């Protein structure tokens, strides 16, 4: 029986009704019945828990709408503050971005996800340098929280968050992909799931994120309204092999660091 007692079992009315049928544990046969009953209750609980779990990497909009009232709003004005951030690139930064484009322009289409992250995306993120005494960058670290009775969990490809050994207060997420939408999930909804978890975890009403497909970037804003509903916004796309677009991506990431991460 001990193996079943490692996990908390919440007794609902239905559970108690099933337990009432087994009240005399003096007889050995009744003890066996009780252990069988307890095992079945945990199997039922595990089945329910699996049905009420949202994993970031496999999240879709239909599942998210079962948990919260959420809809996308088409409003580029939401990005005005973020995208108006004033940042002057140095000669070194300009040369870095130009060199990155020149080196990968012809071959990036053939990169798998790992090579795309290491050779291209990671180079940009490292140049920004999110590693400070107040927050740092996290790659594939597990995050989890409860939201409206559902468990949200996963390992975001990239996050900026406080913490020393594990992420604590997340400020920004990126979901990275190779060439196209993964058949098992849309990166927009995957990062959206992580952003929903972050708002609940942080007890705030907004967070920012983005996703990448090949050299193509989009940024996102999620807001929680006073009535408990959610709205999210997706920016126009930016082509990272275009120098002017890459400069914007770089500046918008600098804005995340200096405007939206708390020092």
C-alpha positions as CSV (number, residue, x, y, z in Angstrom):
1,X,0.0,0.0,0.0
2,X,2.9,2.3,0.7
3,X,3.5,3.1,-3.0
4,X,0.1,4.6,-3.3
5,X,0.6,6.9,-0.2
6,X,3.5,8.8,-1.8
7,X,1.0,10.9,-3.8
8,X,-1.8,13.0,-2.3
9,X,-5.2,11.7,-3.0
10,X,-8.0,14.3,-2.7
11,X,-11.3,12.7,-1.6
12,X,-14.2,13.9,-3.6
13,X,-17.8,13.1,-2.8
14,X,-17.7,10.3,-5.4
15,X,-14.5,8.9,-3.9
16,X,-16.0,8.8,-0.4
17,X,-19.1,7.1,-1.7
18,X,-16.9,4.4,-3.2
19,X,-15.0,4.2,0.2
20,X,-18.2,3.8,2.3
21,X,-18.7,0.4,0.7
22,X,-15.5,-0.8,2.4
23,X,-15.8,0.1,6.1
24,X,-14.7,-3.0,8.0
25,X,-10.9,-3.5,7.8
26,X,-10.7,-6.1,10.5
27,X,-11.0,-8.9,8.1
28,X,-8.0,-9.7,6.0
29,X,-10.3,-10.0,2.9
30,X,-11.6,-6.4,3.5
31,X,-8.0,-5.2,3.8
32,X,-7.3,-6.7,0.4
33,X,-10.5,-5.0,-1.0
34,X,-9.3,-1.7,0.4
35,X,-5.9,-1.9,-1.1
36,X,-7.5,-2.9,-4.5
37,X,-9.9,0.1,-4.1
38,X,-7.0,2.4,-3.3
39,X,-5.0,1.3,-6.3
40,X,-8.0,1.8,-8.6
41,X,-8.5,5.3,-7.1
42,X,-4.9,6.3,-7.9
43,X,-5.2,4.9,-11.4
44,X,-8.3,7.0,-11.9
45,X,-6.5,10.1,-10.5
46,X,-3.5,9.6,-12.8
47,X,-5.8,9.3,-15.8
48,X,-7.6,12.5,-14.8
49,X,-4.3,14.3,-14.2
50,X,-3.0,13.3,-17.7
51,X,-6.2,14.7,-19.2
52,X,-5.7,18.0,-17.3
53,X,-2.1,18.6,-18.2
54,X,-0.9,21.1,-20.8
55,X,2.6,20.4,-22.1
56,X,4.2,23.4,-23.8
57,X,5.7,21.6,-26.7
58,X,2.4,19.9,-27.6
59,X,0.0,22.7,-26.8
60,X,-2.6,23.8,-29.2
61,X,-5.2,26.6,-29.2
62,X,-8.1,24.2,-28.6
63,X,-6.5,22.9,-25.4
64,X,-5.7,26.4,-24.2
65,X,-9.2,27.5,-24.7
66,X,-10.4,24.7,-22.4
67,X,-8.4,26.3,-19.6
68,X,-8.9,30.0,-20.2
69,X,-10.9,32.4,-22.4
70,X,-8.3,33.6,-24.8
71,X,-8.3,35.2,-28.3
72,X,-5.9,36.8,-30.7
73,X,-6.3,40.5,-31.4
74,X,-4.9,42.1,-34.5
75,X,-3.4,45.4,-33.2
76,X,0.2,46.3,-34.1
77,X,-0.2,49.4,-31.9
78,X,0.4,47.1,-28.9
79,X,4.1,46.8,-30.0
80,X,4.6,50.5,-30.3
81,X,6.4,51.0,-27.0
82,X,8.5,47.8,-27.4
83,X,9.4,48.5,-31.1
84,X,10.1,52.2,-30.5
85,X,13.0,51.5,-28.1
86,X,16.0,53.7,-28.8
87,X,19.2,51.7,-29.2
88,X,22.1,52.7,-31.3
89,X,24.1,49.8,-32.7
90,X,27.9,50.1,-32.4
91,X,30.2,49.4,-35.4
92,X,31.1,46.1,-33.8
93,X,27.4,45.1,-33.5
94,X,26.7,46.1,-37.1
95,X,29.7,44.2,-38.3
96,X,28.6,41.2,-36.2
97,X,25.1,41.1,-37.8
98,X,26.4,41.6,-41.3
99,X,29.0,38.8,-40.8
100,X,26.3,36.5,-39.4
101,X,24.1,37.0,-42.5
102,X,27.0,36.5,-44.9
103,X,28.1,33.3,-43.2
104,X,24.7,31.6,-43.0
105,X,22.6,33.0,-45.9
106,X,23.1,30.1,-48.3
107,X,23.2,27.2,-45.8
108,X,20.7,28.1,-43.1
109,X,17.9,26.4,-45.1
110,X,19.7,23.0,-44.5
111,X,20.2,23.4,-40.7
112,X,18.5,21.1,-38.3
113,X,17.1,22.6,-35.1
114,X,20.2,22.1,-33.0
115,X,22.5,23.7,-35.6
116,X,20.1,26.6,-36.2
117,X,20.2,27.3,-32.4
118,X,23.9,26.9,-32.0
119,X,25.2,28.6,-35.2
120,X,22.6,31.4,-35.7
121,X,20.0,32.1,-33.0
122,X,22.4,31.4,-30.1
123,X,25.0,33.8,-31.6
124,X,22.4,36.6,-31.5
125,X,21.3,35.8,-27.9
126,X,24.8,35.6,-26.7
127,X,25.7,39.0,-28.2
128,X,22.7,40.5,-26.4
129,X,24.0,38.9,-23.2
130,X,21.0,38.3,-20.9
131,X,23.3,37.0,-18.1
132,X,23.2,39.6,-15.4
133,X,23.2,39.6,-11.6
134,X,19.4,40.1,-11.6
135,X,18.3,37.6,-14.3
136,X,19.8,35.2,-16.8
137,X,19.0,33.1,-19.9
138,X,17.7,29.6,-19.5
139,X,17.7,26.8,-22.1
140,X,15.4,23.8,-21.8
141,X,14.8,24.2,-18.1
142,X,11.6,22.8,-16.7
143,X,8.8,25.1,-15.7
144,X,5.4,24.2,-14.2
145,X,2.4,25.8,-12.6
146,X,-1.3,25.3,-11.9
147,X,-3.9,27.3,-13.8
148,X,-7.7,26.8,-13.4
149,X,-7.2,23.2,-12.3
150,X,-4.8,22.3,-15.1
151,X,-1.1,21.6,-14.8
152,X,1.0,23.6,-17.3
153,X,4.6,22.2,-17.7
154,X,7.4,22.1,-20.2
155,X,10.9,23.0,-21.1
156,X,10.9,26.3,-23.0
157,X,13.6,26.5,-25.7
158,X,14.7,29.8,-24.3
159,X,13.6,32.0,-21.4
160,X,14.9,35.0,-19.6
161,X,14.1,34.7,-15.9
162,X,15.4,35.2,-12.4
163,X,16.8,32.3,-10.4
164,X,20.1,30.6,-9.6
165,X,19.6,26.8,-10.0
166,X,16.1,26.9,-11.6
167,X,14.0,29.6,-13.3
168,X,11.9,31.6,-10.9
169,X,10.3,34.7,-12.3
170,X,10.2,34.5,-16.2
171,X,10.2,37.7,-18.3
172,X,10.5,36.5,-21.9
173,X,10.2,33.3,-23.9
174,X,11.4,32.1,-27.3
175,X,10.3,29.0,-29.1
176,X,12.8,27.9,-31.8
177,X,12.1,25.7,-34.9
178,X,13.8,24.6,-38.0
179,X,11.9,25.2,-41.2
180,X,8.2,25.0,-40.6
181,X,5.5,24.3,-38.1
182,X,6.1,21.0,-36.3
183,X,3.3,18.5,-37.1
184,X,2.9,17.9,-33.3
185,X,2.5,21.5,-32.5
186,X,2.4,25.1,-33.6
187,X,5.3,27.2,-32.0
188,X,2.9,30.1,-31.6
189,X,0.7,28.1,-29.3
190,X,3.6,26.5,-27.6
191,X,5.2,29.7,-26.5
192,X,1.7,31.0,-25.7
193,X,1.2,28.1,-23.2
194,X,4.5,29.1,-21.5
195,X,3.4,32.7,-21.4
196,X,0.1,31.8,-19.8
197,X,2.0,29.8,-17.1
198,X,4.4,32.7,-16.6
199,X,1.6,35.2,-15.9
200,X,0.0,32.9,-13.4
201,X,3.4,32.1,-11.8
202,X,4.4,35.8,-11.7
203,X,0.9,37.0,-10.6
204,X,1.2,39.8,-13.3
205,X,-1.0,40.7,-16.2
206,X,1.3,40.8,-19.2
207,X,4.4,39.1,-20.6
208,X,6.3,39.0,-23.9
209,X,7.7,36.3,-26.1
210,X,8.3,35.2,-29.6
211,X,8.9,32.3,-31.9
212,X,11.3,31.5,-34.7
213,X,10.9,29.3,-37.8
214,X,14.2,29.1,-39.7
215,X,15.3,32.7,-40.2
216,X,11.8,34.0,-39.7
217,X,10.9,35.7,-36.3
218,X,7.7,36.9,-34.8
219,X,7.1,38.6,-31.4
220,X,4.1,38.2,-29.1
221,X,2.5,40.0,-26.2
222,X,0.0,38.3,-23.8
223,X,-2.3,40.3,-21.5
224,X,-4.6,39.2,-18.8
225,X,-7.7,41.4,-18.6
226,X,-9.5,42.5,-15.4
227,X,-12.3,40.1,-16.1
228,X,-9.8,37.1,-16.1
229,X,-9.9,36.7,-19.9
230,X,-6.8,36.8,-22.0
231,X,-5.8,38.6,-25.3
232,X,-2.6,38.0,-27.3
233,X,-1.0,39.9,-30.1
234,X,1.4,38.7,-32.8
235,X,3.7,41.1,-34.6
236,X,4.5,41.2,-38.3
237,X,7.3,38.9,-39.3
238,X,11.0,39.7,-39.5
239,X,13.5,38.0,-41.9
240,X,16.8,37.5,-40.0
241,X,18.8,37.2,-43.3
242,X,17.7,40.7,-44.2
243,X,20.1,43.2,-42.6
244,X,17.5,45.9,-41.8
245,X,15.2,43.2,-40.3
246,X,18.0,41.6,-38.3
247,X,18.9,45.0,-36.8
248,X,15.3,45.4,-35.6
249,X,15.3,41.9,-34.1
250,X,18.5,42.7,-32.3
251,X,17.1,46.0,-31.0
252,X,13.8,44.5,-29.9
253,X,15.8,41.9,-27.9
254,X,17.8,44.7,-26.3
255,X,14.5,46.3,-25.4
256,X,13.4,43.0,-23.6
257,X,16.6,43.2,-21.6
258,X,16.5,46.8,-20.6
259,X,12.8,47.6,-20.5
260,X,11.0,44.4,-19.5
261,X,13.4,42.5,-17.3
262,X,13.6,44.0,-13.7
263,X,17.0,45.1,-12.5
